[in-house]
């Protein structure tokens, strides 16, 4: 059998700790389950309400000559610690009822006469078993009798049965309560290791002895059956006679009683009638009350719904309301710089207002309301009006800015003064309206197309004017003597030294043109892409090369493309590039920069006329700039550089073709003797070309070398074939001269080294043929004699020879 919680010392110590400071002593503590019920009925555990674990503790407190008894209810806190919940005084205990509907008999209720509301259902206490129930109830009854001098009403259990259970099941040790009047009471306690349980006999020893003596004085004579039977008959007859006599004597009294009963019956019937009437009235009142409560609940719900509806309508009206200052700004406000903050605020409000009337932000049930549709139409009208006004202003503003700069000659290069284009003031003024452009894009993307064209058209005029004036002054200020384009012409003589003039200023002028304008064009492209809200990556990567040199001073406007503007729409994708957007940007950049390439072509053609070999250095400079342009959005600048490279390659190709024609013209000259003139001149030309090589122009020069040397060797062979007698001598002399003149260059130039080895092989072949010719010419008769001797050895015998 499981140990009872009434014997749990730890539980008792926990209860004493919970009521510490009250000077009360715990007599018994036991675990119970609490639920709700009403008198005469039970609430089964697990239905209606969940049973809650509680601890009931019976405690006493000595106060002078009196002792007070209490019933404490303790509950478990969150940490599992007992804490006081309720306190009942046992002097107010009026009723103990064991719930008969509980088959186990472990559930009971305690009634107190001092509760404020007797209509509240009292708690039901359920024990683990009947023994725990009997132990607790016995303790409560004994304390009530000994301390309070009375017993509460007990319902549902026999008190004598409980006393017998206590005598059979609980060993007791008497323990005196010092201030009791009725003698010793056995109270549950702990002395050492011994358990003491509360018990008090309901019938005292003296009362029991008196009952036995009374029963002993009455001799029934049960041993004599017949006599006892006769005696009973006599007594029965006497009793019946006495009853009849008493009845006859009490007839008047009975009549009075009957009259009283009849009048009481009449009163009861009247009262029943009154109660019926009252019941009907109460039923009608109850129905009226229920109807009133129903209407009240409906009215309350209606009031709550009306309040919520008013709040929602207020929010909707707040969305639909157009502030007068914003309406005035959007429809007729000025676009001056001082008023831009108000314009931006109005744009932000208009954007938010339009979004708030869309389905994701607006409840779908409001979307089809007429007020919402009308307000959305009004906002759309405001939007179209503002976009039209702002677009017209910006188009005129761009044109006026450029016209002002073009009309001022101090912005451009003048005679004797090269001026670097400076667009800082132009960009500063444009940045004032950058935020406005972003709002225009969020309001109407289609409006950006005309604005972009207007900006490109205006700025293109400025850029072309700046490039033209700069290129003209650059050519006028560059002093360089013009070198003849004839390098390999045979009529000039083999010993003539040509093309010694210094033309480095031509390359420097071309490099200056690129240094000034390529970063400018890249910055303008980047600024245009940001300013006109293209969703593409930056044109110049951070730390990237904008001018091909990477110098810190090569790009003075490297940071001008940073507008300092945050994106309005944070939901736009910032990763990857939109193909359509990039195509639109490249098309706009073509409109922005188209035509400026003509001034670069003019500089290239001018440099070619002064010194064709400067095409080599210009090609290297252009290649370096091309390698520095990596951003996709700077496509037009890269196309411009590619066109310049093609133009330079074309001009250099013209020079190579003319030089080849000069070599071929040697074939038509009179008989050639000795080293041809183009052999040493080619060495001088190759030396000069090597001096002009920069960057990646090696391929261009190697291609020219291949063309030159191939034509030279072919022409040399053709000249040799024209005079076969002296062909080998001519080849010997020219191949030897080719090797001697290009020996140093062949050691450092792989392409020339290849032709050097080719000339060496041709020299050896010509030398072999020439030596064979000399030997044959000197020993011709000896060779004929030897040949005849060999013929005779095959035709005659030895005897004939003798």
SENUNU-674165 format. One line per field, with one value per residue (C-alpha): residue number from 0; x, y, z. Coordinates in nm, 3 decimals, padded with zeros to 5 digits. Layout:
num <- NUM	...
x <- X	...
y <- Y	...
z <- Z	...
END
This chain:
num <- 0	1	2	3	4	5	6	7	8	9	10	11	12	13	14	15	16	17	18	19	20	21	22	23	24	25	26	27	28	29	30	31	32	33	34	35	36	37	38	39	40	41	42	43	44	45	46	47	48	49	50	51	52	53	54	55	56	57	58	59	60	61	62	63	64	65	66	67	68	69	70	71	72	73	74	75	76	77	78	79	80	81	82	83	84	85	86	87	88	89	90	91	92	93	94	95	96	97	98	99	100	101	102	103	104	105	106	107	108	109	110	111	112	113	114	115	116	117	118	119	120	121	122	123	124	125	126	127	128	129	130	131	132	133	134	135	136	137	138	139	140	141	142	143	144	145	146	147	148	149	150	151	152	153	154	155	156	157	158	159	160	161	162	163	164	165	166	167	168	169	170	171	172	173	174	175	176	177	178	179	180	181	182	183	184	185	186	187	188	189	190	191	192	193	194	195	196	197	198	199	200	201	202	203	204	205	206	207	208	209	210	211	212	213	214	215	216	217	218	219	220	221	222	223	224	225	226	227	228	229	230	231	232	233	234	235	236	237	238	239	240	241	242	243	244	245	246	247	248	249	250	251	252	253	254	255	256	257	258	259	260	261	262	263	264	265	266	267	268	269	270	271	272	273	274	275	276	277	278	279	280	281	282	283	284	285	286	287	288	289	290	291	292	293	294	295	296	297	298	299	300	301	302	303	304	305	306	307	308	309	310	311	312	313	314	315	316	317	318	319	320	321	322	323	324	325	326	327	328	329	330	331	332	333	334	335	336	337	338	339	340	341	342	343	344	345	346	347	348	349	350	351	352	353	354	355	356	357	358	359	360	361	362	363	364	365	366	367	368	369	370	371	372	373	374	375	376	377	378	379	380	381	382	383	384	385	386	387	388	389	390	391	392	393	394	395	396	397	398	399	400	401	402	403	404	405	406	407	408	409	410	411	412	413	414	415	416	417	418	419	420	421	422	423	424	425	426	427	428	429	430	431	432	433	434	435	436	437	438	439	440	441	442	443	444	445	446	447	448	449	450	451	452	453	454	455	456	457	458	459	460	461	462	463	464	465	466	467	468	469	470	471	472	473	474	475	476	477	478	479	480	481	482	483	484	485	486	487	488	489	490	491	492	493	494	495	496	497	498	499	500	501	502	503	504	505	506	507	508	509	510	511	512	513	514	515	516	517	518	519	520	521	522	523	524	525	526	527	528	529	530	531	532	533	534	535	536	537	538	539	540	541	542	543	544	545	546	547	548	549	550	551	552	553	554	555	556	557	558	559	560	561	562	563	564	565	566	567	568	569	570	571	572	573	574	575	576	577	578	579	580	581	582	583	584	585	586	587	588	589	590	591	592	593	594	595	596	597	598	599	600	601	602	603	604	605	606	607	608	609	610	611	612	613	614	615	616	617	618	619	620	621	622	623	624	625	626	627	628	629	630	631	632	633	634	635	636	637	638	639	640	641	642	643	644	645	646	647	648	649	650	651	652	653	654	655	656	657	658	659	660	661	662	663	664	665	666	667	668	669	670	671	672	673	674	675	676	677	678	679	680	681	682	683	684	685	686	687	688	689	690	691	692	693	694	695	696	697	698	699	700	701	702	703	704	705	706	707	708	709	710	711	712	713	714	715	716	717	718	719	720	721	722	723	724	725	726	727	728	729	730	731	732	733	734	735	736	737	738	739	740	741	742	743	744	745	746	747	748	749	750	751	752	753	754	755	756	757	758	759	760	761	762	763	764	765	766	767	768	769	770	771	772	773	774	775	776	777	778	779	780	781	782	783	784	785	786	787	788	789	790	791	792	793	794	795	796	797	798	799	800	801
x <- 00.000	00.139	00.249	-00.012	00.083	-00.039	00.274	00.502	00.737	00.879	00.526	00.461	00.789	00.703	00.364	00.525	00.771	00.482	00.299	00.610	00.554	00.187	00.273	00.051	00.140	00.059	-00.137	-00.192	-00.108	-00.233	-00.242	-00.584	-00.737	-00.965	-01.272	-01.607	-01.954	-02.285	-02.453	-02.611	-02.442	-02.093	-01.866	-01.674	-01.304	-01.202	-01.539	-01.624	-01.316	-00.975	-00.884	-00.608	-00.348	-00.370	-00.250	-00.489	-00.321	-00.496	-00.323	-00.379	-00.276	-00.272	-00.399	-00.412	-00.641	-00.803	-00.693	-00.793	-00.813	-00.770	-00.798	-00.539	-00.538	-00.191	-00.106	00.209	00.381	00.565	00.883	00.704	00.709	00.402	00.238	-00.083	-00.397	-00.697	-00.761	-01.078	-01.158	-01.291	-01.527	-01.733	-01.743	-02.113	-02.134	-01.924	-02.080	-01.937	-02.039	-02.255	-02.224	-01.855	-01.836	-01.500	-01.632	-01.311	-01.475	-01.628	-01.724	-01.685	-01.947	-01.873	-02.143	-01.946	-01.904	-02.027	-02.217	-02.371	-02.476	-02.115	-02.047	-01.812	-01.495	-01.484	-01.184	-01.086	-00.847	-00.628	-00.821	-01.086	-00.825	-00.684	-01.039	-01.129	-00.802	-00.858	-01.227	-01.156	-00.891	-01.132	-01.420	-01.200	-01.057	-01.407	-01.532	-01.234	-01.132	-01.465	-01.700	-01.934	-01.956	-02.054	-02.335	-02.208	-02.386	-02.318	-02.116	-02.186	-01.994	-01.993	-01.851	-01.573	-01.498	-01.477	-01.247	-01.024	-01.000	-00.920	-00.672	-00.488	-00.259	-00.271	-00.052	-00.224	-00.077	-00.208	-00.323	-00.253	-00.553	-00.841	-01.135	-01.268	-00.956	-00.687	-00.719	-00.509	-00.343	-00.132	00.232	00.584	00.794	01.127	01.057	00.703	00.391	00.089	-00.256	-00.553	-00.834	-01.111	-01.391	-01.734	-01.890	-01.711	-01.623	-01.868	-02.154	-02.078	-02.078	-02.414	-02.568	-02.444	-02.585	-02.922	-02.938	-02.838	-03.132	-03.386	-03.438	-03.605	-03.631	-03.553	-03.467	-03.838	-03.988	-04.354	-04.364	-04.192	-04.446	-04.740	-04.585	-04.552	-04.917	-05.036	-04.825	-04.943	-05.310	-05.250	-05.072	-05.356	-05.616	-05.414	-05.382	-05.761	-05.831	-05.578	-05.731	-06.079	-05.954	-05.770	-06.060	-06.117	-05.746	-05.742	-06.029	-05.833	-05.529	-05.738	-05.881	-05.533	-05.412	-05.704	-05.635	-05.266	-05.360	-05.563	-05.274	-05.041	-05.277	-05.303	-04.928	-04.888	-05.122	-04.929	-04.603	-04.745	-04.840	-04.498	-04.334	-04.523	-04.428	-04.068	-04.067	-04.198	-03.944	-03.670	-03.778	-03.789	-03.446	-03.312	-03.467	-03.318	-02.976	-02.999	-03.088	-02.818	-02.558	-02.669	-02.654	-02.312	-02.186	-02.343	-02.167	-01.831	-01.877	-01.976	-01.670	-01.441	-01.613	-01.566	-01.197	-01.150	-01.337	-01.122	-00.809	-00.948	-01.044	-00.695	-00.559	-00.805	-00.743	-00.513	-00.327	-00.378	-00.008	00.082	-00.197	-00.082	00.279	00.192	-00.038	00.125	00.433	00.768	01.068	01.328	01.614	01.474	01.142	01.283	01.246	00.871	00.847	01.029	00.802	00.497	00.634	00.695	00.345	00.194	00.395	00.289	-00.072	-00.087	00.069	-00.170	-00.464	-00.328	-00.451	-00.140	-00.155	-00.532	-00.785	-00.940	-01.288	-01.212	-01.064	-01.400	-01.550	-01.657	-01.476	-01.154	-01.190	-01.261	-00.968	-00.737	-00.847	-00.784	-00.435	-00.361	-00.462	-00.235	00.046	00.010	-00.008	00.303	00.499	00.412	00.512	00.835	00.936	00.879	01.079	01.374	01.393	01.410	01.651	01.901	01.891	01.939	02.237	02.418	02.332	02.476	02.803	02.833	02.778	03.067	03.397	03.594	03.470	03.663	04.025	04.145	04.449	04.756	04.562	04.448	04.159	04.052	03.670	03.518	03.162	03.160	02.924	02.697	02.674	02.619	02.322	02.187	02.222	01.968	01.704	01.839	01.597	01.314	01.409	01.398	01.049	00.944	01.067	00.867	00.558	00.587	00.879	00.773	00.850	01.224	01.266	01.207	01.405	01.703	01.692	01.673	01.969	02.177	02.098	02.195	02.510	02.624	02.651	02.868	03.097	03.149	03.225	03.476	03.644	03.665	03.812	04.056	04.171	04.220	04.425	04.618	04.728	04.804	05.018	05.217	05.541	05.686	05.862	05.695	05.894	05.864	05.671	05.938	06.155	06.242	06.247	06.551	06.603	06.709	07.042	07.161	07.369	07.109	07.001	06.632	06.358	06.575	06.335	06.193	05.817	05.749	05.530	05.278	05.231	05.222	04.947	04.742	04.799	04.693	04.375	04.289	04.398	04.166	03.861	03.839	03.798	03.559	03.349	03.352	03.249	02.977	02.850	02.853	02.687	02.425	02.348	02.302	02.135	01.882	01.807	01.936	01.940	02.287	02.618	02.861	03.054	03.387	03.443	03.582	03.959	03.938	04.132	03.934	04.212	04.430	04.722	04.602	04.775	04.619	04.597	04.484	04.116	04.026	03.654	03.671	03.419	03.176	02.946	02.852	02.522	02.485	02.128	01.962	01.734	01.368	01.242	01.433	01.255	01.420	01.673	02.027	02.208	02.266	02.202	01.888	01.952	01.677	01.796	02.156	02.051	01.855	02.156	02.394	02.152	02.130	02.510	02.536	02.312	02.515	02.863	02.800	03.006	03.288	03.494	03.549	03.777	03.979	04.007	04.133	04.413	04.509	04.516	04.720	04.972	04.995	05.076	05.358	05.513	05.344	05.555	05.385	05.088	05.281	05.299	04.941	04.826	04.995	04.841	04.494	04.539	04.621	04.301	04.096	04.228	04.123	03.758	03.599	03.248	02.972	02.782	03.080	03.027	03.025	03.360	03.505	03.359	03.518	03.858	03.810	03.731	04.042	04.251	04.107	04.172	04.534	04.581	04.433	04.669	04.968	04.855	04.858	05.216	05.313	05.148	05.325	05.658	05.597	05.526	05.851	06.034	05.863	05.963	06.327	06.244	06.170	06.489	06.796	07.033	07.093	07.445	07.566	07.352	07.001	06.909	06.608	06.818	07.004	06.702	06.486	06.730	06.700	06.321	06.306	06.523	06.292	05.983	06.122	06.169	05.801	05.660	05.441	05.223	05.054	05.156	05.410	05.162	05.110	05.485	05.545	05.282	05.457	05.794	05.647	05.505	05.821	06.067	05.849	05.828	06.200	06.298	06.053	06.179	06.541	06.472	06.303	06.597	06.839	06.638	06.664	07.046	07.119	07.496	07.532	07.225	07.420	07.659	07.361	07.189	07.511	07.575	07.216	07.152	07.484	07.396	07.052	07.216	07.477	07.228	06.972	07.207	07.140	06.765	06.733	06.866	06.574	06.289	06.163	05.998	06.320	06.515	06.300	06.375	06.741	06.765	06.576	06.827	07.114	06.984	06.933	07.286	07.434	07.245	07.361	07.717	07.715	07.584	07.840	08.138	08.024	08.009	08.364	08.512	08.342	08.462	08.831	08.859	08.625	08.892	09.010	08.654	08.607	08.932	08.823	08.483	08.639	08.873	08.573	08.395	08.700	08.721	08.374	08.432	08.792	08.998	09.334	09.521	09.381	09.477	09.838
y <- 00.000	00.340	00.572	00.836	01.200	01.267	01.090	01.293	01.489	01.685	01.798	01.907	02.101	02.265	02.370	02.509	02.703	02.842	02.975	03.077	03.395	03.322	03.139	02.853	02.487	02.236	01.941	01.756	01.813	01.605	01.630	01.663	01.745	02.050	02.078	02.262	02.130	02.217	02.074	01.741	01.707	01.619	01.748	01.459	01.510	01.573	01.727	02.092	02.187	02.030	01.912	02.121	01.983	02.139	02.070	02.091	02.174	02.180	02.419	02.548	02.868	02.924	03.268	03.306	03.040	02.971	02.769	02.862	02.603	02.677	02.493	02.621	02.562	02.576	02.565	02.508	02.808	02.806	02.676	02.397	02.579	02.577	02.912	02.999	03.022	03.038	03.032	02.898	02.914	02.581	02.759	02.853	02.492	02.400	02.104	01.809	01.630	01.321	01.323	01.015	01.032	00.949	00.566	00.570	00.777	00.985	01.321	01.553	01.917	02.151	02.418	02.734	02.963	03.284	03.275	03.595	03.422	03.086	03.062	03.010	02.643	02.523	02.339	01.963	01.788	01.445	01.220	00.942	00.676	00.631	00.594	00.940	01.080	00.921	01.034	01.398	01.404	01.237	01.499	01.783	01.636	01.573	01.924	02.072	01.875	01.929	02.282	02.433	02.219	02.127	01.900	02.012	01.841	01.524	01.404	01.089	00.895	00.735	00.891	00.562	00.385	00.640	00.591	00.217	00.267	00.493	00.237	-00.047	00.128	00.391	00.325	00.630	00.798	01.045	01.390	01.666	01.999	02.229	02.460	02.221	02.190	01.846	01.649	01.494	01.487	01.264	01.485	01.375	01.472	01.350	01.260	01.116	00.852	00.761	00.851	00.981	00.998	01.206	01.005	01.088	00.854	00.985	00.801	00.852	00.569	00.691	00.704	00.351	00.221	00.391	00.226	-00.119	-00.071	00.037	-00.264	-00.491	-00.382	-00.500	-00.878	-00.996	-01.361	-01.479	-01.823	-01.902	-01.888	-01.964	-01.733	-01.468	-01.517	-01.485	-01.183	-01.019	-01.095	-00.939	-00.635	-00.600	-00.617	-00.368	-00.141	-00.162	-00.090	00.202	00.328	00.302	00.479	00.745	00.786	00.825	01.073	01.273	01.307	01.678	01.733	01.543	01.756	02.066	01.917	01.828	02.178	02.316	02.085	02.187	02.555	02.486	02.297	02.591	02.823	02.590	02.578	02.956	02.981	02.728	02.939	03.252	03.075	02.963	03.319	03.439	03.164	03.277	03.636	03.538	03.329	03.628	03.851	03.603	03.596	03.975	03.990	03.741	03.944	04.262	04.095	03.969	04.316	04.465	04.223	04.305	04.677	04.639	04.440	04.698	04.975	04.796	04.734	05.096	05.214	04.987	05.098	05.465	05.403	05.224	05.499	05.762	05.579	05.551	05.918	06.005	05.814	05.981	06.331	06.544	06.811	07.152	07.244	06.927	06.978	07.336	07.226	06.944	07.148	07.491	07.512	07.647	07.425	07.670	07.531	07.689	07.510	07.165	07.038	07.104	06.941	06.630	06.606	06.638	06.364	06.133	06.193	06.132	05.808	05.681	05.783	05.592	05.286	05.302	05.275	04.960	04.616	04.495	04.797	04.846	04.589	04.430	04.506	04.881	04.857	04.879	05.154	05.453	05.697	05.500	05.483	05.855	05.939	05.713	05.889	06.226	06.115	05.987	06.325	06.497	06.262	06.325	06.701	06.707	06.475	06.692	07.014	06.870	06.715	07.040	07.234	06.991	06.991	07.369	07.371	07.137	07.343	07.671	07.537	07.422	07.739	07.950	07.753	07.756	08.131	08.187	08.143	08.118	07.760	07.651	07.638	07.955	08.052	07.998	07.839	07.479	07.452	07.130	07.097	07.142	07.019	07.040	07.336	07.173	06.850	07.039	07.217	06.892	06.713	06.955	06.775	06.419	06.331	06.476	06.250	05.943	06.037	06.096	05.747	05.595	05.789	05.735	05.551	05.655	06.020	05.951	05.874	06.232	06.374	06.153	06.255	06.623	06.592	06.398	06.642	06.946	06.799	06.654	07.006	07.110	06.805	06.834	07.206	07.139	06.856	07.059	07.367	07.156	06.953	07.264	07.442	07.121	07.088	07.460	07.461	07.146	07.226	06.935	06.917	06.697	06.389	06.253	05.932	05.791	05.549	05.272	05.457	05.356	05.690	05.876	05.699	05.436	05.660	05.932	05.968	06.054	06.086	06.207	06.479	06.445	06.399	06.287	06.592	06.440	06.132	06.351	06.563	06.253	06.117	06.452	06.443	06.099	06.190	06.488	06.355	05.979	06.024	06.311	06.094	05.805	06.036	06.190	05.841	05.737	06.059	06.024	05.663	05.760	06.093	05.947	05.649	05.362	05.038	04.926	04.871	05.158	05.259	05.296	05.026	05.150	05.169	05.090	05.255	05.519	05.646	05.344	05.477	05.441	05.761	05.958	06.280	06.133	06.155	06.469	06.396	06.034	06.083	06.307	06.020	05.975	06.157	06.090	05.969	05.674	05.455	05.529	05.181	04.945	04.649	04.699	04.433	04.563	04.245	04.157	04.388	04.423	04.364	04.601	04.871	04.831	04.853	05.171	05.318	05.239	05.394	05.709	05.722	05.702	06.008	06.178	06.121	06.071	06.301	06.360	06.087	06.313	06.539	06.238	06.121	06.467	06.442	06.094	06.205	06.513	06.300	06.059	06.338	06.461	06.119	05.795	05.596	05.776	05.551	05.284	05.483	05.609	05.252	05.152	05.446	05.357	04.990	05.095	05.300	05.013	04.774	05.026	05.033	04.725	04.840	04.730	05.058	05.256	05.072	05.378	05.500	05.158	05.169	05.511	05.372	05.070	05.304	05.509	05.193	05.087	05.432	05.424	05.071	05.180	05.480	05.268	05.010	05.283	05.363	04.996	04.959	05.268	05.142	04.805	04.982	05.171	04.839	04.692	04.996	04.888	04.595	04.827	05.028	04.982	04.698	04.671	04.619	04.572	04.613	04.737	05.068	04.938	04.685	04.935	05.167	04.889	04.846	05.218	05.197	04.893	05.068	05.371	05.151	04.969	05.302	05.388	05.062	05.111	04.862	04.614	04.764	04.483	04.284	04.581	04.622	04.249	04.240	04.530	04.352	04.041	04.238	04.442	04.152	03.928	04.197	04.267	03.903	03.856	04.173	04.065	03.729	03.899	04.137	03.843	03.652	03.950	03.898	03.526	03.573	03.793	03.671	03.477	03.766	04.002	03.765	03.709	04.076	04.169	03.878	03.947	04.316	04.223	04.008	04.266	04.552	04.356	04.155	04.360	04.384	04.012	03.933	04.112	04.089	03.733	03.820	03.972	03.676	03.446	03.648	03.672	03.292	03.281	03.527	03.323	03.007	03.195	03.338	02.990	02.859	03.151	03.112	02.740	02.810	03.088	02.873	02.588	02.827	02.959	02.608	02.490	02.797	02.755	02.377	02.328	02.161	01.932	01.820	01.750	01.538	01.337	01.277	01.149	00.916	00.765	00.717	00.535	00.302	00.171	00.144	00.006	-00.288	-00.260	-00.408	-00.137	00.123	-00.002
z <- 00.000	-00.096	00.184	00.275	00.216	00.571	00.693	00.461	00.688	00.395	00.301	00.658	00.671	00.340	00.479	00.794	00.576	00.371	00.683	00.867	01.065	01.149	01.480	01.371	01.417	01.146	01.291	00.962	00.596	00.305	-00.077	-00.243	-00.583	-00.606	-00.832	-00.834	-00.743	-00.570	-00.261	-00.333	-00.674	-00.788	-01.061	-01.197	-01.239	-01.592	-01.696	-01.694	-01.500	-01.459	-01.111	-00.955	-00.714	-00.367	-00.013	00.284	00.615	00.959	01.196	01.548	01.722	02.097	02.205	02.579	02.730	02.393	02.094	01.740	01.462	01.090	00.761	00.512	00.134	-00.024	-00.392	-00.592	-00.746	-01.081	-00.918	-00.737	-00.399	-00.176	-00.111	00.083	-00.128	00.115	00.490	00.659	01.032	01.159	01.401	01.093	00.961	00.951	00.720	00.595	00.298	00.129	-00.238	-00.294	-00.673	-00.652	-00.648	-00.474	-00.181	-00.180	-00.266	-00.004	00.042	00.340	00.409	00.603	00.735	00.691	00.315	00.152	-00.127	-00.059	-00.424	-00.533	-00.575	-00.299	-00.394	-00.390	-00.242	-00.372	-00.178	-00.308	-00.113	00.158	00.432	00.358	00.351	00.687	00.843	00.740	00.838	01.175	01.246	01.155	01.367	01.671	01.664	01.623	01.923	02.153	02.061	01.953	02.163	01.879	01.572	01.221	01.035	00.869	00.554	00.354	00.618	00.955	01.246	01.441	01.135	01.119	01.490	01.445	01.143	01.351	01.633	01.393	01.162	01.358	01.656	01.877	02.133	02.363	02.360	02.580	02.451	02.736	02.719	02.642	02.877	02.780	02.869	02.652	02.272	02.053	01.787	01.494	01.556	01.543	01.848	01.736	01.474	01.599	01.394	01.592	01.432	01.548	01.715	01.961	02.066	01.985	02.294	02.625	02.864	03.133	02.883	02.774	03.139	03.208	02.903	03.013	03.367	03.227	03.004	03.297	03.518	03.262	03.283	02.969	03.059	02.713	02.852	02.929	02.585	02.667	02.959	02.757	02.477	02.717	02.870	02.530	02.447	02.771	02.728	02.366	02.469	02.747	02.504	02.252	02.521	02.639	02.282	02.222	02.548	02.462	02.121	02.265	02.516	02.247	01.995	02.071	02.044	01.716	01.586	01.670	01.498	01.193	01.179	01.211	00.935	00.714	00.765	00.706	00.391	00.272	00.346	00.163	-00.135	-00.135	-00.106	-00.388	-00.601	-00.512	-00.586	-00.921	-00.999	-00.886	-01.091	-01.404	-01.337	-01.271	-01.591	-01.785	-01.616	-01.696	-02.059	-02.063	-01.908	-02.161	-02.443	-02.298	-02.265	-02.625	-02.752	-02.534	-02.674	-03.026	-02.955	-02.796	-03.097	-03.327	-03.135	-03.155	-03.526	-03.585	-03.395	-03.599	-03.919	-03.829	-03.757	-04.090	-04.274	-04.101	-04.216	-04.568	-04.570	-04.452	-04.752	-04.987	-04.860	-05.079	-04.881	-05.036	-05.029	-05.221	-05.473	-05.536	-05.574	-05.816	-06.037	-06.052	-05.835	-05.947	-06.027	-05.903	-05.697	-05.379	-05.429	-05.508	-05.151	-05.161	-05.505	-05.380	-05.076	-05.301	-05.531	-05.237	-05.108	-05.453	-05.495	-05.152	-05.213	-05.541	-05.381	-05.086	-05.327	-05.492	-05.389	-05.203	-04.970	-04.982	-04.868	-05.180	-05.049	-05.086	-05.435	-05.618	-05.403	-05.608	-05.377	-05.417	-05.795	-05.818	-05.591	-05.793	-06.112	-05.947	-05.838	-06.190	-06.328	-06.077	-06.176	-06.550	-06.495	-06.279	-06.512	-06.813	-06.637	-06.497	-06.832	-07.017	-06.759	-06.766	-07.146	-07.151	-06.858	-07.030	-07.349	-07.162	-06.965	-07.280	-07.474	-07.194	-07.196	-07.575	-07.588	-07.344	-07.534	-07.211	-07.175	-07.488	-07.606	-07.776	-07.978	-07.767	-07.480	-07.447	-07.204	-07.039	-07.053	-06.709	-06.656	-06.276	-06.268	-06.528	-06.328	-06.004	-06.153	-06.298	-05.963	-05.821	-06.029	-05.999	-05.722	-05.928	-06.219	-05.997	-05.881	-06.241	-06.325	-06.038	-06.150	-06.527	-06.688	-07.037	-06.965	-06.938	-07.309	-07.436	-07.144	-07.225	-07.591	-07.499	-07.261	-07.517	-07.797	-07.589	-07.437	-07.772	-07.912	-07.618	-07.636	-08.011	-07.980	-07.701	-07.893	-08.216	-08.050	-07.846	-08.150	-08.363	-08.100	-08.025	-08.388	-08.415	-08.101	-08.187	-08.370	-08.570	-08.906	-09.159	-09.259	-09.614	-09.654	-09.896	-09.702	-09.945	-10.281	-10.485	-10.663	-10.349	-10.328	-10.091	-09.871	-09.811	-09.449	-09.427	-09.167	-08.881	-08.758	-08.407	-08.428	-08.068	-08.014	-08.254	-08.033	-07.724	-07.880	-07.958	-07.606	-07.461	-07.667	-07.527	-07.174	-07.169	-07.349	-07.284	-06.905	-06.977	-07.206	-06.957	-06.675	-06.889	-06.978	-06.612	-06.499	-06.771	-06.670	-06.305	-06.369	-06.611	-06.380	-06.595	-06.396	-06.503	-06.319	-06.269	-06.580	-06.398	-06.136	-05.802	-05.833	-06.206	-06.487	-06.665	-06.888	-06.948	-06.742	-06.387	-06.276	-05.992	-06.192	-06.522	-06.435	-06.252	-06.266	-06.158	-05.881	-06.068	-06.154	-05.787	-05.755	-05.384	-05.444	-05.276	-05.484	-05.419	-05.499	-05.273	-05.426	-05.767	-05.855	-05.821	-05.924	-06.287	-06.580	-06.776	-07.144	-07.255	-07.018	-07.136	-07.500	-07.426	-07.247	-07.534	-07.780	-07.568	-07.532	-07.909	-07.932	-07.658	-07.808	-08.180	-08.404	-08.157	-08.326	-08.629	-08.426	-08.308	-08.670	-08.769	-08.511	-08.633	-08.997	-08.906	-08.718	-09.012	-09.253	-09.029	-08.958	-09.067	-08.823	-08.534	-08.607	-08.414	-08.091	-08.134	-08.179	-07.852	-07.667	-07.800	-07.700	-07.345	-07.322	-07.467	-07.201	-06.935	-07.047	-06.891	-06.801	-07.034	-06.999	-07.141	-07.468	-07.690	-07.551	-07.622	-07.972	-08.020	-07.917	-08.145	-08.435	-08.357	-08.351	-08.684	-08.825	-08.708	-08.842	-09.174	-09.201	-09.107	-09.360	-09.626	-09.532	-09.552	-09.895	-10.027	-09.895	-10.063	-10.393	-10.348	-10.309	-10.614	-10.822	-10.785	-11.013	-11.307	-11.273	-11.495	-11.433	-11.062	-10.934	-10.576	-10.262	-10.337	-10.169	-09.976	-09.782	-09.556	-09.556	-09.422	-09.133	-09.056	-09.087	-08.856	-08.600	-08.602	-08.581	-08.278	-08.106	-08.157	-08.020	-07.710	-07.529	-07.758	-08.093	-08.144	-08.357	-08.587	-08.636	-08.685	-08.956	-09.130	-09.098	-09.258	-09.548	-09.601	-09.592	-09.809	-10.080	-10.043	-10.094	-10.383	-10.553	-10.498	-10.663	-10.959	-11.010	-10.994	-11.255	-11.491	-11.516	-11.461	-11.512	-11.207	-11.013	-10.749	-10.688	-10.646	-10.406	-10.210	-10.162	-10.069	-09.831	-09.662	-09.634	-09.492	-09.225	-09.138	-09.106	-08.900	-08.679	-08.363	-08.416	-08.495	-08.150	-07.982	-08.236	-08.296	-08.627	-08.768	-08.630	-08.842	-09.158	-09.055	-09.060	-09.389	-09.542	-09.401	-09.574	-09.901	-09.866	-09.825	-10.126	-10.346	-10.220	-10.306	-10.656	-10.714	-10.600	-10.819	-11.116	-11.049	-11.017	-11.333	-11.525	-11.422	-11.467	-11.763	-11.999	-11.714	-11.649	-12.025	-12.039	-11.736	-11.889	-12.215	-12.025	-11.849	-12.182	-12.337	-12.040	-12.130	-12.510	-12.587	-12.456	-12.279	-12.583	-12.806	-12.558	-12.575
END
